[in-house]
Amino acid sequence: MIDFEEELKKFHPSLEVEDAEEAIYNQDLTDMADLMVRLVKNNMASGAGEDPETEENGYPSDK
């Protein structure tokens, strides 16, 4: 039968997991929302957000 108390005494966390955790938390991760905000800001700054084929309501014109 397994002696869980004895097994717990032998347990040592994997250094790889600890290193991975530190690397993940210390990294500046960019998610999809960050990318969308950056794209909108870039479009607004460059004036590229206007499409001559699109009307004010955001739908293509019937031209």
Backbone as JSON Lines, residues from 0, in Angstrom:
{"i":0,"aa":"M","n":[0.84,-1.19,0.0],"ca":[0.0,0.0,0.0],"c":[0.89,1.26,0.0]}
{"i":1,"aa":"I","n":[0.42,2.32,-0.62],"ca":[1.2,3.55,-0.74],"c":[1.05,4.39,0.53]}
{"i":2,"aa":"D","n":[2.2,4.82,1.05],"ca":[2.2,5.71,2.21],"c":[2.27,7.15,1.68]}
{"i":3,"aa":"F","n":[1.12,7.8,1.61],"ca":[1.05,9.14,1.02],"c":[1.87,10.16,1.78]}
{"i":4,"aa":"E","n":[1.93,10.06,3.07],"ca":[2.72,11.0,3.86],"c":[4.2,10.89,3.49]}
{"i":5,"aa":"E","n":[4.68,9.66,3.31],"ca":[6.07,9.44,2.93],"c":[6.34,9.96,1.52]}
{"i":6,"aa":"E","n":[5.4,9.73,0.62],"ca":[5.55,10.21,-0.76],"c":[5.57,11.73,-0.82]}
{"i":7,"aa":"L","n":[4.73,12.37,0.0],"ca":[4.7,13.84,0.03],"c":[6.01,14.42,0.54]}
{"i":8,"aa":"K","n":[6.66,13.71,1.46],"ca":[7.95,14.17,1.96],"c":[9.01,14.14,0.86]}
{"i":9,"aa":"K","n":[8.91,13.2,-0.06],"ca":[9.87,13.06,-1.16],"c":[9.61,14.03,-2.3]}
{"i":10,"aa":"F","n":[8.44,14.61,-2.31],"ca":[8.05,15.44,-3.45],"c":[8.84,16.74,-3.5]}
{"i":11,"aa":"H","n":[9.35,17.06,-4.7],"ca":[10.0,18.34,-4.96],"c":[9.43,18.88,-6.27]}
{"i":12,"aa":"P","n":[8.97,20.11,-6.28],"ca":[8.41,20.67,-7.52],"c":[9.47,20.7,-8.62]}
{"i":13,"aa":"S","n":[9.02,20.51,-9.82],"ca":[9.91,20.53,-10.98],"c":[10.44,21.94,-11.19]}
{"i":14,"aa":"L","n":[11.72,22.07,-11.36],"ca":[12.32,23.38,-11.63],"c":[11.84,23.92,-12.97]}
{"i":15,"aa":"E","n":[11.56,23.05,-13.91],"ca":[11.09,23.49,-15.22],"c":[9.77,24.26,-15.1]}
{"i":16,"aa":"V","n":[8.88,23.76,-14.27],"ca":[7.59,24.42,-14.08],"c":[7.79,25.8,-13.44]}
{"i":17,"aa":"E","n":[8.64,25.86,-12.44],"ca":[8.9,27.14,-11.78],"c":[9.52,28.14,-12.75]}
{"i":18,"aa":"D","n":[10.46,27.67,-13.56],"ca":[11.1,28.55,-14.54],"c":[10.1,29.02,-15.58]}
{"i":19,"aa":"A","n":[9.24,28.13,-16.02],"ca":[8.23,28.49,-17.01],"c":[7.26,29.51,-16.43]}
{"i":20,"aa":"E","n":[6.85,29.31,-15.19],"ca":[5.94,30.25,-14.54],"c":[6.55,31.64,-14.47]}
{"i":21,"aa":"E","n":[7.8,31.71,-14.08],"ca":[8.48,33.0,-13.98],"c":[8.58,33.67,-15.34]}
{"i":22,"aa":"A","n":[8.92,32.89,-16.36],"ca":[9.05,33.45,-17.7],"c":[7.71,33.97,-18.21]}
{"i":23,"aa":"I","n":[6.65,33.26,-17.93],"ca":[5.32,33.68,-18.39],"c":[4.88,34.95,-17.68]}
{"i":24,"aa":"Y","n":[5.03,35.01,-16.38],"ca":[4.57,36.17,-15.63],"c":[5.44,37.4,-15.88]}
{"i":25,"aa":"N","n":[6.69,37.22,-16.23],"ca":[7.58,38.36,-16.45],"c":[7.61,38.81,-17.9]}
{"i":26,"aa":"Q","n":[6.81,38.18,-18.75],"ca":[6.79,38.52,-20.16],"c":[5.61,39.43,-20.46]}
{"i":27,"aa":"D","n":[5.83,40.41,-21.31],"ca":[4.76,41.3,-21.73],"c":[3.99,40.62,-22.86]}
{"i":28,"aa":"L","n":[2.88,40.0,-22.52],"ca":[2.1,39.27,-23.52],"c":[1.09,40.2,-24.16]}
{"i":29,"aa":"T","n":[1.01,40.16,-25.48],"ca":[0.05,40.95,-26.22],"c":[-1.12,40.05,-26.6]}
{"i":30,"aa":"D","n":[-2.32,40.45,-26.23],"ca":[-3.48,39.65,-26.6],"c":[-4.23,40.31,-27.76]}
{"i":31,"aa":"M","n":[-5.3,39.7,-28.19],"ca":[-6.04,40.18,-29.36],"c":[-6.59,41.59,-29.12]}
{"i":32,"aa":"A","n":[-7.04,41.89,-27.92],"ca":[-7.57,43.22,-27.63],"c":[-6.48,44.29,-27.79]}
{"i":33,"aa":"D","n":[-5.26,43.99,-27.32],"ca":[-4.15,44.93,-27.48],"c":[-3.86,45.18,-28.96]}
{"i":34,"aa":"L","n":[-3.91,44.12,-29.76],"ca":[-3.65,44.28,-31.19],"c":[-4.72,45.13,-31.86]}
{"i":35,"aa":"M","n":[-5.98,44.92,-31.49],"ca":[-7.07,45.69,-32.08],"c":[-6.96,47.17,-31.71]}
{"i":36,"aa":"V","n":[-6.64,47.46,-30.46],"ca":[-6.47,48.85,-30.03],"c":[-5.34,49.5,-30.82]}
{"i":37,"aa":"R","n":[-4.24,48.79,-30.99],"ca":[-3.11,49.33,-31.73],"c":[-3.48,49.59,-33.19]}
{"i":38,"aa":"L","n":[-4.23,48.67,-33.82],"ca":[-4.65,48.86,-35.21],"c":[-5.57,50.07,-35.35]}
{"i":39,"aa":"V","n":[-6.52,50.23,-34.44],"ca":[-7.44,51.36,-34.51],"c":[-6.68,52.66,-34.33]}
{"i":40,"aa":"K","n":[-5.77,52.72,-33.37],"ca":[-4.99,53.94,-33.15],"c":[-4.15,54.28,-34.37]}
{"i":41,"aa":"N","n":[-3.53,53.26,-34.97],"ca":[-2.72,53.5,-36.17],"c":[-3.58,53.99,-37.32]}
{"i":42,"aa":"N","n":[-4.76,53.41,-37.5],"ca":[-5.67,53.85,-38.57],"c":[-6.13,55.28,-38.34]}
{"i":43,"aa":"M","n":[-6.45,55.62,-37.11],"ca":[-6.92,56.98,-36.8],"c":[-5.8,57.99,-37.0]}
{"i":44,"aa":"A","n":[-4.59,57.61,-36.61],"ca":[-3.46,58.52,-36.73],"c":[-3.09,58.77,-38.19]}
{"i":45,"aa":"S","n":[-3.24,57.75,-39.03],"ca":[-2.85,57.9,-40.43],"c":[-4.01,58.35,-41.32]}
{"i":46,"aa":"G","n":[-5.21,58.38,-40.77],"ca":[-6.38,58.77,-41.56],"c":[-6.79,57.69,-42.54]}
{"i":47,"aa":"A","n":[-6.3,56.49,-42.35],"ca":[-6.58,55.39,-43.27],"c":[-7.92,54.72,-42.98]}
{"i":48,"aa":"G","n":[-8.64,55.18,-42.0],"ca":[-9.9,54.55,-41.64],"c":[-11.05,54.87,-42.57]}
{"i":49,"aa":"E","n":[-10.85,55.81,-43.47],"ca":[-11.92,56.21,-44.39],"c":[-11.86,55.41,-45.68]}
{"i":50,"aa":"D","n":[-12.97,54.84,-46.07],"ca":[-13.08,54.11,-47.33],"c":[-14.07,54.86,-48.2]}
{"i":51,"aa":"P","n":[-13.65,55.34,-49.36],"ca":[-14.55,56.14,-50.19],"c":[-15.78,55.37,-50.66]}
{"i":52,"aa":"E","n":[-15.74,54.05,-50.65],"ca":[-16.88,53.24,-51.06],"c":[-17.84,52.95,-49.92]}
{"i":53,"aa":"T","n":[-17.55,53.44,-48.72],"ca":[-18.36,53.17,-47.55],"c":[-19.08,54.43,-47.12]}
{"i":54,"aa":"E","n":[-20.38,54.31,-46.83],"ca":[-21.16,55.46,-46.38],"c":[-21.01,55.64,-44.88]}
{"i":55,"aa":"E","n":[-21.65,56.67,-44.33],"ca":[-21.51,57.0,-42.92],"c":[-21.97,55.87,-42.0]}
{"i":56,"aa":"N","n":[-22.94,55.06,-42.44],"ca":[-23.45,54.0,-41.6],"c":[-22.53,52.77,-41.57]}
{"i":57,"aa":"G","n":[-21.44,52.81,-42.33],"ca":[-20.49,51.73,-42.31],"c":[-20.72,50.67,-43.36]}
{"i":58,"aa":"Y","n":[-21.81,50.8,-44.13],"ca":[-22.12,49.84,-45.18],"c":[-21.67,50.37,-46.53]}
{"i":59,"aa":"P","n":[-21.32,49.48,-47.47],"ca":[-20.91,49.94,-48.8],"c":[-22.03,50.71,-49.49]}
{"i":60,"aa":"S","n":[-21.66,51.71,-50.28],"ca":[-22.66,52.5,-50.99],"c":[-23.22,51.68,-52.15]}
{"i":61,"aa":"D","n":[-24.36,52.12,-52.67],"ca":[-25.03,51.42,-53.76],"c":[-24.53,51.88,-55.12]}
{"i":62,"aa":"K","n":[-23.46,52.59,-55.18],"ca":[-22.93,53.14,-56.44],"c":[-22.52,52.04,-57.39]}
